[in-house]
Amino acid sequence: MGIQDIIEGKKQWRAHVARVKALPPDYQIVYKEMQKYLFKVGPISLPDGPLLPGVVDFFEEGVAAGKGVVELIGTDVAAFCDDLVKDSPTYADVYQASISAEPGTHEK
């Protein structure tokens, strides 16, 4: 990864954060909670994958439709996040596989 890739990544992240800040306050609160949860238990591809920008797209559509954030995702943020990543390998899966492996073997 070169310096140009790092600069481009920062530009994309700043644009993403600006989109989040443009959401209504209740959407911002829920997004931040989702982000915290997903960074703890989410998929391995979360940092450079389409999940977080997709959530912002979904929220922007909800705002445009005049819906509240609870109407979109329900009252259980963790359950909503779990449904989003149910088919993706997570850091927890990798950890579980590493402790379940036979001693002396190395998984790649």
C-alpha positions as CSV (number, residue, x, y, z in Angstrom):
1,M,0.0,0.0,0.0
2,G,1.5,3.3,-1.1
3,I,1.1,6.8,0.2
4,Q,-1.4,7.6,-2.6
5,D,-3.6,4.7,-1.4
6,I,-3.5,6.0,2.2
7,I,-4.4,9.5,1.1
8,E,-7.3,8.2,-1.0
9,G,-8.5,6.1,1.8
10,K,-8.5,9.1,4.1
11,K,-10.4,11.1,1.6
12,Q,-13.0,8.4,1.3
13,W,-13.4,8.1,5.0
14,R,-13.8,11.8,5.5
15,A,-16.5,11.9,2.8
16,H,-18.2,9.0,4.6
17,V,-18.0,10.8,8.0
18,A,-19.5,14.0,6.4
19,R,-22.4,11.9,5.1
20,V,-23.0,10.6,8.6
21,K,-22.9,14.1,10.1
22,A,-25.5,15.2,7.6
23,L,-28.0,12.7,9.0
24,P,-30.5,13.7,11.7
25,P,-29.3,13.3,15.3
26,D,-31.2,10.1,16.0
27,Y,-29.8,8.4,12.9
28,Q,-26.3,9.6,13.9
29,I,-26.6,8.0,17.3
30,V,-27.8,4.7,16.0
31,Y,-25.1,4.7,13.3
32,K,-22.4,5.3,15.9
33,E,-23.7,2.4,18.0
34,M,-23.8,0.2,14.9
35,Q,-20.3,1.2,14.0
36,K,-19.0,0.4,17.5
37,Y,-20.7,-3.0,17.5
38,L,-19.6,-3.9,14.0
39,F,-16.0,-3.0,14.7
40,K,-16.1,-5.4,17.8
41,V,-17.8,-8.4,16.2
42,G,-18.2,-7.5,12.6
43,P,-16.8,-9.0,9.4
44,I,-13.1,-9.1,8.6
45,S,-13.8,-7.0,5.5
46,L,-15.5,-4.2,7.4
47,P,-12.8,-1.5,7.1
48,D,-12.6,-1.6,3.3
49,G,-15.9,-3.2,2.5
50,P,-19.2,-1.8,1.4
51,L,-21.1,-2.4,4.6
52,L,-20.8,0.9,6.4
53,P,-21.4,3.0,3.2
54,G,-24.4,0.8,2.5
55,V,-25.8,1.5,6.0
56,V,-25.4,5.3,5.3
57,D,-27.2,4.8,2.0
58,F,-30.0,3.0,3.7
59,F,-30.3,5.7,6.4
60,E,-30.3,8.5,3.8
61,E,-33.2,6.7,2.0
62,G,-35.1,6.4,5.3
63,V,-34.6,10.1,6.0
64,A,-35.8,11.0,2.4
65,A,-38.9,8.8,3.0
66,G,-39.6,10.6,6.3
67,K,-39.2,7.5,8.4
68,G,-37.6,7.4,11.9
69,V,-34.6,5.2,12.5
70,V,-36.5,2.8,14.7
71,E,-39.0,2.2,11.9
72,L,-36.1,1.1,9.7
73,I,-34.1,-1.1,11.9
74,G,-36.2,-1.9,14.9
75,T,-35.3,-1.5,18.6
76,D,-32.5,-4.0,18.7
77,V,-29.4,-2.6,17.0
78,A,-27.3,-5.6,17.7
79,A,-29.8,-8.0,16.2
80,F,-30.0,-5.8,13.1
81,C,-26.2,-5.8,12.8
82,D,-26.0,-9.5,13.3
83,D,-28.5,-10.0,10.4
84,L,-26.3,-7.7,8.2
85,V,-23.2,-9.8,8.8
86,K,-24.7,-13.3,9.3
87,D,-23.0,-14.8,6.2
88,S,-19.6,-13.1,6.6
89,P,-16.6,-14.4,8.4
90,T,-15.9,-12.4,11.5
91,Y,-12.9,-11.9,13.8
92,A,-14.7,-14.1,16.3
93,D,-14.9,-16.9,13.8
94,V,-11.2,-16.6,13.1
95,Y,-10.4,-16.6,16.8
96,Q,-12.6,-19.6,17.4
97,A,-11.0,-21.5,14.6
98,S,-7.5,-20.7,16.0
99,I,-8.3,-22.0,19.5
100,S,-10.1,-25.1,18.1
101,A,-7.1,-26.1,15.9
102,E,-4.9,-29.0,16.9
103,P,-1.9,-28.0,18.9
104,G,1.2,-27.7,16.8
105,T,-0.7,-27.1,13.5
106,H,-0.7,-23.8,11.8
107,E,-3.7,-22.6,9.9
108,K,-3.2,-20.2,7.0
